[in-house]
């Protein structure tokens, strides 16, 4: 299946779910195909955002099993930083909605302990 068909199969209303890709990455780690440093590679900025604007997900880390992962919400779009804008409050999102242009929200799962990180889903900001 091509990447675009795969994305279409998992999309609803313009949102794309990366659950299957996440499962594949976890399986690759469990089977020894991928090393821990390959799957737990969150950059320092993502780790900082996970601490400062992450929301608890109630999901135990699939790699280290030592604690909960947090979800960090980023928005990308015109006139935002190239690395995206980290969204903390509903007010932050409201300000993005009032802007002109197309914005996309990226929901990223991060483990503050072992640096595991994976994209969960993308949604158009409407
Ligand atoms: Zn972890």
Backbone and ligand atoms as CSV (ligand in chain L), in Angstrom:
chain,resi,resn,atom,element,x,y,z
A,1,UNK,N,N,0.853,-1.200,0.000
A,1,UNK,CA,C,0.000,0.000,0.000
A,1,UNK,C,C,0.886,1.246,0.000
A,2,UNK,N,N,0.599,2.177,-0.882
A,2,UNK,CA,C,1.421,3.392,-0.927
A,2,UNK,C,C,1.153,4.257,0.297
A,3,UNK,N,N,2.079,5.144,0.573
A,3,UNK,CA,C,1.949,5.992,1.756
A,3,UNK,C,C,0.676,6.823,1.698
A,4,UNK,N,N,0.342,7.331,0.502
A,4,UNK,CA,C,-0.833,8.209,0.423
A,4,UNK,C,C,-2.119,7.418,0.613
A,5,UNK,N,N,-2.179,6.208,0.051
A,5,UNK,CA,C,-3.367,5.371,0.258
A,5,UNK,C,C,-3.496,5.004,1.718
A,6,UNK,N,N,-2.355,4.696,2.312
A,6,UNK,CA,C,-2.340,4.335,3.719
A,6,UNK,C,C,-2.904,5.477,4.564
A,7,UNK,N,N,-2.459,6.695,4.263
A,7,UNK,CA,C,-2.935,7.854,5.005
A,7,UNK,C,C,-4.437,8.025,4.797
A,8,UNK,N,N,-4.879,7.855,3.542
A,8,UNK,CA,C,-6.301,8.039,3.237
A,8,UNK,C,C,-7.148,7.018,3.991
A,9,UNK,N,N,-6.630,5.803,4.123
A,9,UNK,CA,C,-7.384,4.744,4.785
A,9,UNK,C,C,-7.607,5.067,6.256
A,10,UNK,N,N,-6.714,5.855,6.815
A,10,UNK,CA,C,-6.804,6.157,8.232
A,10,UNK,C,C,-7.315,7.560,8.514
A,11,UNK,N,N,-7.744,8.259,7.499
A,11,UNK,CA,C,-8.132,9.642,7.720
A,11,UNK,C,C,-9.642,9.776,7.820
A,12,UNK,N,N,-10.047,10.748,8.590
A,12,UNK,CA,C,-11.468,11.055,8.728
A,12,UNK,C,C,-11.593,12.554,8.882
A,13,UNK,N,N,-12.287,13.175,7.958
A,13,UNK,CA,C,-12.472,14.619,8.023
A,13,UNK,C,C,-11.173,15.390,7.967
A,14,UNK,N,N,-10.182,14.861,7.243
A,14,UNK,CA,C,-8.901,15.559,7.098
A,14,UNK,C,C,-7.917,15.239,8.190
A,15,UNK,N,N,-8.336,14.505,9.224
A,15,UNK,CA,C,-7.381,14.145,10.261
A,15,UNK,C,C,-6.770,12.796,9.915
A,16,UNK,N,N,-5.487,12.622,10.266
A,16,UNK,CA,C,-4.778,11.386,9.960
A,16,UNK,C,C,-4.297,10.775,11.270
A,17,UNK,N,N,-4.570,9.490,11.422
A,17,UNK,CA,C,-4.184,8.773,12.628
A,17,UNK,C,C,-2.927,7.947,12.344
A,18,UNK,N,N,-1.924,8.064,13.205
A,18,UNK,CA,C,-0.665,7.366,12.998
A,18,UNK,C,C,-0.514,6.167,13.932
A,19,UNK,N,N,-1.648,5.661,14.401
A,19,UNK,CA,C,-1.634,4.554,15.357
A,19,UNK,C,C,-0.884,3.325,14.813
A,20,UNK,N,N,-1.122,3.007,13.528
A,20,UNK,CA,C,-0.483,1.816,12.966
A,20,UNK,C,C,1.029,1.995,12.855
A,21,UNK,N,N,1.455,3.188,12.446
A,21,UNK,CA,C,2.891,3.464,12.355
A,21,UNK,C,C,3.528,3.371,13.742
A,22,UNK,N,N,2.791,3.853,14.746
A,22,UNK,CA,C,3.279,3.797,16.119
A,22,UNK,C,C,3.443,2.339,16.560
A,23,UNK,N,N,2.413,1.523,16.278
A,23,UNK,CA,C,2.492,0.097,16.641
A,23,UNK,C,C,3.680,-0.568,15.962
A,24,UNK,N,N,3.908,-0.225,14.690
A,24,UNK,CA,C,5.025,-0.821,13.958
A,24,UNK,C,C,6.356,-0.455,14.608
A,25,UNK,N,N,6.489,0.807,15.040
A,25,UNK,CA,C,7.731,1.247,15.659
A,25,UNK,C,C,7.959,0.503,16.977
A,26,UNK,N,N,6.886,0.348,17.757
A,26,UNK,CA,C,6.999,-0.359,19.039
A,26,UNK,C,C,7.378,-1.823,18.794
A,27,UNK,N,N,6.761,-2.442,17.768
A,27,UNK,CA,C,7.081,-3.836,17.429
A,27,UNK,C,C,8.537,-3.966,16.991
A,28,UNK,N,N,9.011,-2.986,16.211
A,28,UNK,CA,C,10.399,-3.026,15.733
A,28,UNK,C,C,11.358,-2.979,16.915
A,29,UNK,N,N,11.001,-2.187,17.927
A,29,UNK,CA,C,11.835,-2.112,19.118
A,29,UNK,C,C,11.794,-3.443,19.880
A,30,UNK,N,N,10.591,-3.985,20.055
A,30,UNK,CA,C,10.450,-5.234,20.819
A,30,UNK,C,C,11.159,-6.405,20.145
A,31,UNK,N,N,11.172,-6.394,18.807
A,31,UNK,CA,C,11.790,-7.506,18.084
A,31,UNK,C,C,13.291,-7.314,17.925
A,32,UNK,N,N,13.809,-6.172,18.356
A,32,UNK,CA,C,15.246,-5.931,18.261
A,32,UNK,C,C,15.685,-5.298,16.955
A,33,UNK,N,N,14.704,-5.023,16.063
A,33,UNK,CA,C,15.010,-4.394,14.778
A,33,UNK,C,C,15.467,-2.945,14.957
A,34,UNK,N,N,14.895,-2.275,15.947
A,34,UNK,CA,C,15.257,-0.881,16.222
A,34,UNK,C,C,15.810,-0.807,17.645
A,35,UNK,N,N,16.845,-0.001,17.825
A,35,UNK,CA,C,17.445,0.136,19.156
A,35,UNK,C,C,16.681,1.188,19.961
A,36,UNK,N,N,16.904,1.156,21.272
A,36,UNK,CA,C,16.240,2.124,22.135
A,36,UNK,C,C,16.630,3.555,21.776
A,37,UNK,N,N,17.912,3.753,21.424
A,37,UNK,CA,C,18.317,5.120,21.082
A,37,UNK,C,C,17.666,5.583,19.776
A,38,UNK,N,N,17.277,4.635,18.921
A,38,UNK,CA,C,16.593,5.017,17.678
A,38,UNK,C,C,15.138,5.421,17.930
A,39,UNK,N,N,14.474,4.755,18.849
A,39,UNK,CA,C,13.055,5.072,19.078
A,39,UNK,C,C,12.886,6.119,20.188
A,40,UNK,N,N,13.897,6.280,21.054
A,40,UNK,CA,C,13.810,7.257,22.138
A,40,UNK,C,C,14.742,8.415,21.830
A,41,UNK,N,N,14.394,9.174,20.790
A,41,UNK,CA,C,15.320,10.174,20.262
A,41,UNK,C,C,14.764,11.595,20.335
A,42,UNK,N,N,13.864,11.866,21.300
A,42,UNK,CA,C,13.279,13.213,21.401
A,42,UNK,C,C,14.389,14.256,21.578
A,43,UNK,N,N,14.342,15.310,20.765
A,43,UNK,CA,C,15.314,16.393,20.864
A,43,UNK,C,C,15.051,17.207,22.129
A,44,UNK,N,N,16.060,17.998,22.534
A,44,UNK,CA,C,15.933,18.725,23.804
A,44,UNK,C,C,14.736,19.678,23.803
A,45,UNK,N,N,14.427,20.283,22.638
A,45,UNK,CA,C,13.284,21.202,22.620
A,45,UNK,C,C,11.966,20.451,22.825
A,46,UNK,N,N,11.858,19.275,22.211
A,46,UNK,CA,C,10.643,18.475,22.391
A,46,UNK,C,C,10.530,18.031,23.852
A,47,UNK,N,N,11.653,17.678,24.460
A,47,UNK,CA,C,11.625,17.271,25.872
A,47,UNK,C,C,11.185,18.441,26.757
A,48,UNK,N,N,11.689,19.655,26.428
A,48,UNK,CA,C,11.295,20.823,27.213
A,48,UNK,C,C,9.799,21.091,27.052
A,49,UNK,N,N,9.319,21.007,25.800
A,49,UNK,CA,C,7.892,21.224,25.562
A,49,UNK,C,C,7.055,20.145,26.259
A,50,UNK,N,N,7.569,18.935,26.312
A,50,UNK,CA,C,6.829,17.854,26.992
A,50,UNK,C,C,6.674,18.195,28.474
A,51,UNK,N,N,7.722,18.766,29.060
A,51,UNK,CA,C,7.650,19.128,30.482
A,51,UNK,C,C,6.757,20.337,30.694
A,52,UNK,N,N,6.856,21.330,29.789
A,52,UNK,CA,C,6.161,22.597,30.012
A,52,UNK,C,C,4.751,22.634,29.459
A,53,UNK,N,N,4.497,21.974,28.329
A,53,UNK,CA,C,3.138,22.038,27.774
A,53,UNK,C,C,2.561,20.680,27.447
A,54,UNK,N,N,3.110,19.624,28.000
A,54,UNK,CA,C,2.524,18.310,27.747
A,54,UNK,C,C,1.323,18.066,28.636
A,55,UNK,N,N,0.338,17.343,28.115
A,55,UNK,CA,C,-0.802,16.966,28.949
A,55,UNK,C,C,-0.743,15.455,29.191
A,56,UNK,N,N,-0.976,15.041,30.451
A,56,UNK,CA,C,-0.916,13.611,30.772
A,56,UNK,C,C,-1.918,12.839,29.928
A,57,UNK,N,N,-1.520,11.698,29.422
A,57,UNK,CA,C,-2.401,10.946,28.523
A,57,UNK,C,C,-3.015,9.735,29.206
A,58,UNK,N,N,-2.485,9.349,30.378
A,58,UNK,CA,C,-2.993,8.143,31.022
A,58,UNK,C,C,-2.474,6.871,30.381
A,59,UNK,N,N,-1.553,7.023,29.404
A,59,UNK,CA,C,-0.998,5.858,28.698
A,59,UNK,C,C,0.413,5.584,29.218
A,60,UNK,N,N,0.676,4.370,29.619
A,60,UNK,CA,C,1.999,4.006,30.096
A,60,UNK,C,C,2.967,3.953,28.923
A,61,UNK,N,N,4.203,4.385,29.158
A,61,UNK,CA,C,5.196,4.398,28.077
A,61,UNK,C,C,5.393,2.983,27.534
A,62,UNK,N,N,5.257,2.800,26.197
A,62,UNK,CA,C,5.371,1.461,25.621
A,62,UNK,C,C,6.815,0.950,25.580
A,63,UNK,N,N,7.782,1.831,25.840
A,63,UNK,CA,C,9.191,1.436,25.747
A,63,UNK,C,C,9.799,1.169,27.123
A,64,UNK,N,N,9.737,2.153,28.041
A,64,UNK,CA,C,10.385,1.964,29.346
A,64,UNK,C,C,9.406,1.480,30.417
A,65,UNK,N,N,8.100,1.621,30.173
A,65,UNK,CA,C,7.056,1.175,31.115
A,65,UNK,C,C,7.195,1.803,32.502
A,66,UNK,N,N,7.937,2.912,32.596
A,66,UNK,CA,C,8.206,3.481,33.925
A,66,UNK,C,C,7.241,4.588,34.316
A,67,UNK,N,N,6.498,5.089,33.372
A,67,UNK,CA,C,5.572,6.167,33.708
A,67,UNK,C,C,4.682,6.484,32.536
A,68,UNK,N,N,3.881,7.536,32.732
A,68,UNK,CA,C,2.923,7.958,31.724
A,68,UNK,C,C,3.603,8.782,30.634
A,69,UNK,N,N,3.129,8.633,29.423
A,69,UNK,CA,C,3.566,9.533,28.365
A,69,UNK,C,C,2.682,10.783,28.401
A,70,UNK,N,N,3.195,11.889,27.870
A,70,UNK,CA,C,2.395,13.099,27.755
A,70,UNK,C,C,2.179,13.398,26.273
A,71,UNK,N,N,1.129,14.180,25.990
A,71,UNK,CA,C,0.873,14.583,24.609
A,71,UNK,C,C,1.197,16.061,24.447
A,72,UNK,N,N,1.961,16.363,23.413
A,72,UNK,CA,C,2.323,17.741,23.112
A,72,UNK,C,C,1.661,18.112,21.791
A,73,UNK,N,N,0.974,19.262,21.798
A,73,UNK,CA,C,0.256,19.694,20.603
A,73,UNK,C,C,1.022,20.832,19.928
A,74,UNK,N,N,1.363,20.618,18.666
A,74,UNK,CA,C,2.052,21.631,17.870
A,74,UNK,C,C,1.146,22.092,16.746
A,75,UNK,N,N,1.256,23.353,16.395
A,75,UNK,CA,C,0.566,23.820,15.202
A,75,UNK,C,C,1.599,24.368,14.226
A,76,UNK,N,N,1.450,23.950,12.967
A,76,UNK,CA,C,2.312,24.441,11.896
A,76,UNK,C,C,1.467,25.217,10.899
A,77,UNK,N,N,2.042,26.253,10.332
A,77,UNK,CA,C,1.308,27.018,9.331
A,77,UNK,C,C,2.035,28.305,9.031
A,78,UNK,N,N,1.407,29.133,8.161
A,78,UNK,CA,C,2.059,30.375,7.733
A,78,UNK,C,C,2.381,31.299,8.916
A,79,UNK,N,N,3.573,31.886,8.882
A,79,UNK,CA,C,4.033,32.863,9.876
A,79,UNK,C,C,4.172,32.283,11.285
A,80,UNK,N,N,4.227,30.965,11.395
A,80,UNK,CA,C,4.562,30.342,12.676
A,80,UNK,C,C,6.017,29.872,12.593
A,81,UNK,N,N,6.672,29.650,13.739
A,81,UNK,CA,C,8.065,29.170,13.698
A,81,UNK,C,C,8.170,27.873,12.900
A,82,UNK,N,N,9.320,27.666,12.240
A,82,UNK,CA,C,9.507,26.471,11.410
A,82,UNK,C,C,9.329,25.196,12.224
A,83,UNK,N,N,9.666,25.251,13.504
A,83,UNK,CA,C,9.527,24.073,14.361
A,83,UNK,C,C,8.124,23.951,14.935
A,84,UNK,N,N,7.227,24.867,14.537
A,84,UNK,CA,C,5.851,24.799,15.026
A,84,UNK,C,C,5.670,25.594,16.297
A,85,UNK,N,N,4.418,25.894,16.590
A,85,UNK,CA,C,4.068,26.601,17.818
A,85,UNK,C,C,3.453,25.602,18.775
A,86,UNK,N,N,3.946,25.589,19.989
A,86,UNK,CA,C,3.449,24.666,21.003
A,86,UNK,C,C,2.162,25.243,21.608
A,87,UNK,N,N,1.099,24.461,21.593
A,87,UNK,CA,C,-0.197,24.936,22.071
A,87,UNK,C,C,-0.435,24.430,23.494
A,88,UNK,N,N,-0.708,25.359,24.410
A,88,UNK,CA,C,-0.926,24.949,25.797
A,88,UNK,C,C,-2.399,25.061,26.180
A,89,UNK,N,N,-2.996,26.202,25.851
A,89,UNK,CA,C,-4.375,26.445,26.296
A,89,UNK,C,C,-5.330,26.528,25.103
A,90,UNK,N,N,-6.600,26.459,25.390
A,90,UNK,CA,C,-7.607,26.629,24.342
A,90,UNK,C,C,-7.504,28.039,23.747
A,91,UNK,N,N,-7.076,29.017,24.569
A,91,UNK,CA,C,-6.884,30.381,24.074
A,91,UNK,C,C,-5.808,30.452,23.000
A,92,UNK,N,N,-4.730,29.676,23.182
A,92,UNK,CA,C,-3.668,29.607,22.155
A,92,UNK,C,C,-4.262,29.137,20.834
A,93,UNK,N,N,-5.102,28.088,20.910
A,93,UNK,CA,C,-5.699,27.521,19.709
A,93,UNK,C,C,-6.664,28.511,19.080
A,94,UNK,N,N,-7.406,29.250,19.927
A,94,UNK,CA,C,-8.356,30.236,19.444
A,94,UNK,C,C,-7.642,31.318,18.628
A,95,UNK,N,N,-6.475,31.742,19.104
A,95,UNK,CA,C,-5.704,32.767,18.378
A,95,UNK,C,C,-5.253,32.247,17.018
A,96,UNK,N,N,-4.896,30.957,16.937
A,96,UNK,CA,C,-4.506,30.368,15.656
A,96,UNK,C,C,-5.717,30.341,14.713
A,97,UNK,N,N,-6.888,29.974,15.252
A,97,UNK,CA,C,-8.103,29.879,14.424
A,97,UNK,C,C,-8.462,31.224,13.794
A,98,UNK,N,N,-8.141,32.304,14.513
A,98,UNK,CA,C,-8.491,33.635,13.995
A,98,UNK,C,C,-7.559,34.100,12.882
A,99,UNK,N,N,-6.418,33.420,12.719
A,99,UNK,CA,C,-5.469,33.817,11.684
A,99,UNK,C,C,-5.927,33.356,10.314
A,100,UNK,N,N,-5.384,34.014,9.293
A,100,UNK,CA,C,-5.663,33.623,7.916
A,100,UNK,C,C,-4.704,32.510,7.511
A,101,UNK,N,N,-5.193,31.568,6.693
A,101,UNK,CA,C,-4.325,30.515,6.176
A,101,UNK,C,C,-4.697,29.162,6.739
A,102,UNK,N,N,-4.016,28.141,6.224
A,102,UNK,CA,C,-4.297,26.771,6.648
A,102,UNK,C,C,-3.281,26.319,7.686
A,103,UNK,N,N,-3.777,25.863,8.814
A,103,UNK,CA,C,-2.907,25.403,9.893
A,103,UNK,C,C,-3.196,23.935,10.193
A,104,UNK,N,N,-2.152,23.239,10.579
A,104,UNK,CA,C,-2.303,21.819,10.913
A,104,UNK,C,C,-1.778,21.569,12.313
A,105,UNK,N,N,-2.556,20.854,13.110
A,105,UNK,CA,C,-2.150,20.507,14.468
A,105,UNK,C,C,-1.538,19.105,14.478
A,106,UNK,N,N,-0.396,18.971,15.161
A,106,UNK,CA,C,0.305,17.696,15.297
A,106,UNK,C,C,0.295,17.308,16.764
A,107,UNK,N,N,-0.264,16.145,17.039
A,107,UNK,CA,C,-0.327,15.644,18.405
A,107,UNK,C,C,0.794,14.609,18.567
A,108,UNK,N,N,1.765,14.923,19.432
A,108,UNK,CA,C,2.941,14.060,19.572
A,108,UNK,C,C,2.976,13.465,20.975
A,109,UNK,N,N,3.233,12.177,21.052
A,109,UNK,CA,C,3.359,11.482,22.337
A,109,UNK,C,C,4.831,11.471,22.745
A,110,UNK,N,N,5.104,11.874,23.988
A,110,UNK,CA,C,6.494,11.924,24.461
A,110,UNK,C,C,6.584,11.306,25.852
A,111,UNK,N,N,7.622,10.501,26.075
A,111,UNK,CA,C,7.886,9.995,27.421
A,111,UNK,C,C,8.968,10.875,28.044
A,112,UNK,N,N,8.622,11.574,29.137
A,112,UNK,CA,C,9.608,12.467,29.763
A,112,UNK,C,C,10.767,11.696,30.404
A,113,UNK,N,N,10.645,10.395,30.538
A,113,UNK,CA,C,11.716,9.620,31.171
A,113,UNK,C,C,12.726,9.096,30.169
A,114,UNK,N,N,12.233,8.382,29.136
A,114,UNK,CA,C,13.177,7.702,28.232
A,114,UNK,C,C,13.304,8.375,26.871
A,115,UNK,N,N,12.568,9.475,26.639
A,115,UNK,CA,C,12.623,10.225,25.378
A,115,UNK,C,C,11.924,9.531,24.206
A,116,UNK,N,N,11.137,8.488,24.490
A,116,UNK,CA,C,10.298,7.903,23.434
A,116,UNK,C,C,9.385,8.996,22.897
A,117,UNK,N,N,9.208,9.048,21.579
A,117,UNK,CA,C,8.282,10.016,21.001
A,117,UNK,C,C,7.737,9.478,19.697
A,118,UNK,N,N,6.462,9.776,19.454
A,118,UNK,CA,C,5.858,9.364,18.179
A,118,UNK,C,C,4.678,10.267,17.874
A,119,UNK,N,N,4.524,10.558,16.581
A,119,UNK,CA,C,3.361,11.321,16.131
A,119,UNK,C,C,2.117,10.456,16.297
A,120,UNK,N,N,1.064,11.038,16.920
A,120,UNK,CA,C,-0.173,10.277,17.102
A,120,UNK,C,C,-1.179,10.570,15.993
A,121,UNK,N,N,-1.380,11.880,15.726
A,121,UNK,CA,C,-2.354,12.239,14.705
A,121,UNK,C,C,-2.126,13.680,14.256
A,122,UNK,N,N,-2.601,13.962,13.062
A,122,UNK,CA,C,-2.592,15.339,12.577
A,122,UNK,C,C,-4.027,15.730,12.264
A,123,UNK,N,N,-4.351,16.984,12.524
A,123,UNK,CA,C,-5.692,17.495,12.270
A,123,UNK,C,C,-5.592,18.888,11.663
A,124,UNK,N,N,-6.415,19.160,10.639
A,124,UNK,CA,C,-6.479,20.546,10.177
A,124,UNK,C,C,-7.111,21.402,11.281
A,125,UNK,N,N,-6.581,22.613,11.475
A,125,UNK,CA,C,-7.174,23.514,12.491
A,125,UNK,C,C,-8.355,24.207,11.849
A,126,UNK,N,N,-9.549,23.945,12.373
A,126,UNK,CA,C,-10.755,24.563,11.801
A,126,UNK,C,C,-11.544,25.274,12.899
L,1,ZN,ZN,ZN,9.538,5.862,28.451
